[in-house]
C-alpha cells in the first residue's frame, strides 16, 4: 500500500525533539495503515516479510545518505511487539519518485548459501562472504571480527549496490540490533565515507537491501552472517 506520509529515518534524538516527534507520528500512521494486515496475520503463526520502497525527491542525491537500514529499522521495531519473531525477512529499496510503498505479507522460503565457509568468493557479478562473530553488538569487537574476515573482499565499482544479509543466531538475540553494526563493518566492499575512520562505510550506495533472520539454538551467543553484495540497477 502507498505510505500515507513520507518515510522517516531513524532518530536517536531525545523524546520531544522535533525529529523524534515526526518519526513517532510517521510510525503511528504506518501502524494504522497496516491495521487490517496485522489483524489478518494474527490468526496464524507463519513467518512474515516486510518491504519498504522509498521514493526520494529528484533533487536528493540517491547514493549519499538516506541509508536504507535507517528507514527499515524504526518500522520493524515498531511492528515487533505486534508480530514478534514472525518477522523473518525485511526488504528495502530506494529511488527517485513521488510515492513510497509498504507491504507486510507471508514470507516465502528460499535456499541460502552455506554460512559455515569462512571465505569470500568474488566474481564480476558480485561477492559472497560468510563470517562468524562471537562478540556482543555493543562492543567494537563485533564489527572488528566481521571486518577482519573480509580481508579478501574487493571494493565494488562505483554506483548503486544490492546487498543481502542473512543473520543466523540463537533465539535470545534481537536480530534487529544486528543490522547496523553488521553493515557498519562492510567498508571493505562498500568503501569508506570517512577515510581514516572506522565504521563509516558508504552504505548510502545501497539501493536494494534484504535482511533475513534464521534461528539456531546451538549457536549460543555467536552469530553467523552470510553477505551477498553486487552492483545494482536503479530504475
C-alpha positions, 0 to 999 in steps of 0.5 A: 500500500502507498505510505500515507506520509513520507518515510522517516529515518531513524532518530536517536534524538531525545523524546520531544525533539522535533525529529523524534516527534515526526518519526513517532507520528510517521510510525503511528500512521504506518501502524494504522495503515497496516491495521487490517494486515496485522489483524489478518496475520494474527490468526496464524503463526507463519513467518512474515516479510516486510518491504519498504520502497522509498521514493526520494525527491529528484533533487536528493542525491540517491547514493549519499545518505538516506541509508536504507537500514535507517528507514527499515529499522524504526518500522520493524521495531515498531511492528515487533511487539505486534508480530514478534519473531514472525518477522523473518525477512525485511526488504528495502529499496530506494529511488527517485519518485513521488510515492513510497510503498509498504507491504507486510505479507507471508514470507516465502522460503528460499535456499541460502548459501552455506554460512559455515565457509569462512571465505569470500568468493568474488566474481564480476557479478558480485561477492559472497562472504560468510563470517562468524562473530562471537562478540556482543553488538555493543562492543567494537569487537563485533564489527572488528571480527566481521571486518577482519574476515573480509580481508579478501573482499574487493571494493565494488565499482562505483554506483548503486549496490544490492546487498543481502544479509542473512543473520543466523543466531540463537533465539535470545538475540534481537536480530534487529540490533544486528543490522547496523553494526553488521553493515557498519563493518562492510567498508571493505566492499562498500568503501569508506565515507570517512577515510581514516575512520572506522565504521563509516562505510558508504552504505548510502550506495545501497539501493536494494537491501534484504535482511533475513533472520534464521534461528539456531539454538546451538549457536549460543551467543555467536552469530553467523552472517552470510553477505551477498553484495553486487552492483545494482540497477536503479530504475 
